[in-house]
Amino acid sequence: MKGKPLISPVYLTATYEFQRTDDLIDVVQHRSGFIYSRWDNPTVREAEKALAAMEGYEEAVAFSSGMAAITTSILAFLDKDSCIIVMRETYGGTFEFVHRFLPRLGIEVIDVGCDEVDSLRAEIEKGLTLLYLETPTNPLLRIIDVKPLAELAHEKGAVVLLDSTFASPVNQRPVELGVDIAIHSATKYLGGHHDITAGFACCNRDDGKRIWEYRKVMGGVLDPMTAFLTLRGMKTLELRVRRQNETTMKVAQFLAAHGKIRVVHYPGLLTHPDHPIAERQMKGFGGMLSFEIDADFEGTKRFMDSLKVIKLATSLGGVTSLATQPTTNTHVALSADEQQEVGISDSLVSISIGLEDTGALIDDIEQAFAAL
Ligand SMILES: *Cc1c(COP(=O)(O)O)cnc(C)c1O
């Protein structure tokens, strides 16, 4: 037959047949092919290779969600009496995992606020097994200077993980910052269309083998259909993120000049405390921003409920703009004092900018201010 499919088939198979037992033994012993889709699947492998190439790592390991990638990767490097240092501003699910689950396994967990760089360095100096970073952070878009921290942690023999979800592979290059394992929730920018949950750990070959062995047993593998959708999303990633960078900068500038706003958090603005680090470390400032409205909780709620183009929904990184009040969902587990301590107020709004027309987004925000 003439003509070959441009797009690879989706291998919706759980198992694989062999002509000879010796071939089966070779796959089991050397991962030289496919035997069972919890171990490996051709479509999943294609997505892994594509992301590894995009991020500049030797390997990527695909998971059923960002949290599966995070928990499996962390567990792959910790033993009883290990020490993990995490940032206080880390993603809620990660925060819950390290603080509620890891101590029960006899693992020491130290958390340090991203503002306290000196304390963070002092804790690393004392010795650690794993340094877990995340930048930009949610919802205040703080930027952590990764390279010097990764160097210090490496001097102590630690493994350095970075959750790079908010930046996407377009705006940040973890491999160039000395990160051993770059994590992505592909539910966000990589998928890009609000229709999948997936996650990845990108790393060198040895670490990849180790994480793969844990995934094989813990079972949080990506399924082939979702791997296909991830591959499709990745083809437009750069175009989407470049456009989101541009639109978000314009929306941030509009908000910064608006009378009904107390503060705008966007690393692209000169007023952002981490702007100089962002400028050095990132290729673009991203599609996430947050801001405090000059209103109480009820007023902020009325603003949220009046948005039309921007949808009231959690998650981020897709084609549709989404808005949330962090105190009602992502940070609901924090007490009022804790929320205040990390700078998250009742009138804070977090927006993930999609691909809509910039003017339509600004008009939408403007008309919602009328409801205050
Ligand atoms: C969403 C998210 C996660 C978790 O990913 P899931 O795909 O929802 O499991 C982890 N880290 C960050 C920064 C996220 O935004």
The ligand as a Gaussian input file, in Angstrom:
#p B3LYP/6-31G(d) Opt

LIG

0 1
 C       -1.333000      20.638000      38.909000
 C        0.020000      20.633000      39.494000
 C        0.566000      19.462000      40.051000
 C       -0.206000      18.173000      40.138000
 O       -0.519000      17.684000      38.877000
 P       -1.786000      16.732000      38.609000
 O       -1.659000      16.444000      37.157000
 O       -3.006000      17.517000      38.989000
 O       -1.627000      15.535000      39.476000
 C        1.843000      19.533000      40.562000
 N        2.550000      20.670000      40.540000
 C        2.054000      21.812000      40.026000
 C        2.901000      23.041000      40.048000
 C        0.774000      21.842000      39.491000
 O        0.289000      22.973000      38.990000

